[in-house]
Amino acid sequence: MLAKVTRHVAAFLKKEDGPTAVEYAVMLALIIVVCIAAITTLGQSASQVFSNVELHTAGS
């Protein structure tokens, strides 16, 4: 029975499906972090632009 379990564990460790899935998950997480950072930066910049436009058009 121990030999059978050992064979199954060895076969599981030899498969490359698990590491590939982990690599894709890490890449996806990095892409999400970059997107959130870009959206946050652009959002703050756009907010400042709209505030400036509002201040300059309010006097007209």
ZALOMAR-81396 format. One record per residue (C-alpha): x, y, z. Coordinates in nm, 3 decimals, padded with zeros to 5 digits. Layout:
BEGIN
+---------+---------+---------+
!       X !       Y !       Z !
+---------+---------+---------+
!       X !       Y !       Z !
...
+---------+---------+---------+
# end
This chain:
BEGIN
+---------+---------+---------+
!       X !       Y !       Z !
+---------+---------+---------+
!  00.000 !  00.000 !  00.000 !
!  00.285 !  00.240 !  00.079 !
!  00.438 !  00.177 ! -00.262 !
!  00.106 !  00.262 ! -00.429 !
!  00.078 !  00.589 ! -00.237 !
!  00.440 !  00.670 ! -00.318 !
!  00.375 !  00.613 ! -00.689 !
!  00.070 !  00.839 ! -00.681 !
!  00.263 !  01.113 ! -00.501 !
!  00.551 !  01.084 ! -00.746 !
!  00.312 !  01.100 ! -01.042 !
!  00.142 !  01.405 ! -00.893 !
!  00.475 !  01.583 ! -00.844 !
!  00.585 !  01.506 ! -01.201 !
!  00.274 !  01.664 ! -01.352 !
!  00.326 !  02.018 ! -01.474 !
! -00.038 !  02.125 ! -01.458 !
! -00.012 !  02.254 ! -01.102 !
!  00.292 !  02.480 ! -01.147 !
!  00.148 !  02.614 ! -01.473 !
! -00.176 !  02.709 ! -01.299 !
!  00.020 !  02.878 ! -01.021 !
!  00.226 !  03.073 ! -01.274 !
! -00.088 !  03.194 ! -01.448 !
! -00.242 !  03.293 ! -01.114 !
!  00.069 !  03.494 ! -01.023 !
!  00.071 !  03.668 ! -01.362 !
! -00.299 !  03.749 ! -01.326 !
! -00.242 !  03.893 ! -00.979 !
!  00.042 !  04.113 ! -01.107 !
! -00.172 !  04.236 ! -01.398 !
! -00.454 !  04.322 ! -01.158 !
! -00.217 !  04.514 ! -00.930 !
! -00.080 !  04.714 ! -01.226 !
! -00.433 !  04.790 ! -01.349 !
! -00.547 !  04.908 ! -01.006 !
! -00.240 !  05.131 ! -00.972 !
! -00.296 !  05.280 ! -01.318 !
! -00.665 !  05.341 ! -01.258 !
! -00.593 !  05.503 ! -00.921 !
! -00.329 !  05.733 ! -01.071 !
! -00.542 !  05.826 ! -01.371 !
! -00.846 !  05.877 ! -01.150 !
! -00.665 !  06.123 ! -00.926 !
! -00.526 !  06.307 ! -01.227 !
! -00.868 !  06.326 ! -01.393 !
! -01.022 !  06.450 ! -01.070 !
! -00.772 !  06.735 ! -01.057 !
! -00.839 !  06.827 ! -01.419 !
! -01.215 !  06.835 ! -01.364 !
! -01.168 !  07.046 ! -01.049 !
! -00.958 !  07.297 ! -01.245 !
! -01.217 !  07.310 ! -01.523 !
! -01.493 !  07.362 ! -01.269 !
! -01.304 !  07.648 ! -01.100 !
! -01.227 !  07.823 ! -01.428 !
! -01.579 !  07.792 ! -01.569 !
! -01.752 !  07.891 ! -01.245 !
! -01.631 !  08.250 ! -01.282 !
! -01.771 !  08.286 ! -01.633 !
+---------+---------+---------+
# end
